[in-house]
Amino acid sequence: MVKFHQTLSDRSVYLRYFCSLSLSSRVAHERLSRICFVDYDREMALVADQKDQATGQHRIVGVGRLIKLHARNQAEVAVLVSDQCQRRGLGTQLLSRLVQVARDEKLNSISAEMLADNLGMQTIFRKLRFRLSSRLDSTSIQASLDF
């Protein structure tokens, strides 16, 4: 995960987390411990990796998360793809698989919030038939999909 976060531009980090976060804060041991050890009753994390043909080493190139909101039988989703792998369909694949996980878990709906200028993610959500709506603050967009 540390190497994955090293592949993210400041812009990608800002679009995902709605603020600038330093690399050192993103890879702090406490934070990585929290996000890498998943409680599968409450959340799911999907990791896309790529094998380097020359070295045989694997590297993480994308992460998708689904976090259940049990009281409402809903979940929130988020996707983050390494800068060099963006615009190749990986975000769409991760989100599509998260949608399938939500269906398998018999959730009623899933949603996501993104910044209004995150046009790439808006395109992906539209492609997967999410309903997009502007938030009152006009800086963010809500995407939702009902089952």
Sequence and secondary structure as in RCSB ss.txt:
>XXXX:A:sequence
MVKFHQTLSDRSVYLRYFCSLSLSSRVAHERLSRICFVDYDREMALVADQKDQATGQHRIVGVGRLIKLHARNQA
EVAVLVSDQCQRRGLGTQLLSRLVQVARDEKLNSISAEMLADNLGMQTIFRKLRFRLSSRLDSTSIQASLDF
>XXXX:A:secstr
 HHHHHT  HHHHHHHHSS   HHHHT HHHHHHHHS  TTTEEEEEEEEE TTT  EEEEEEEEEEEEGGGTEE
EEEEEE GGGTTSSHHHHHHHHHHHHHHHTT SEEEEEEETT HHHHHHHHHTT EEEE TTSSEEEEEEE 
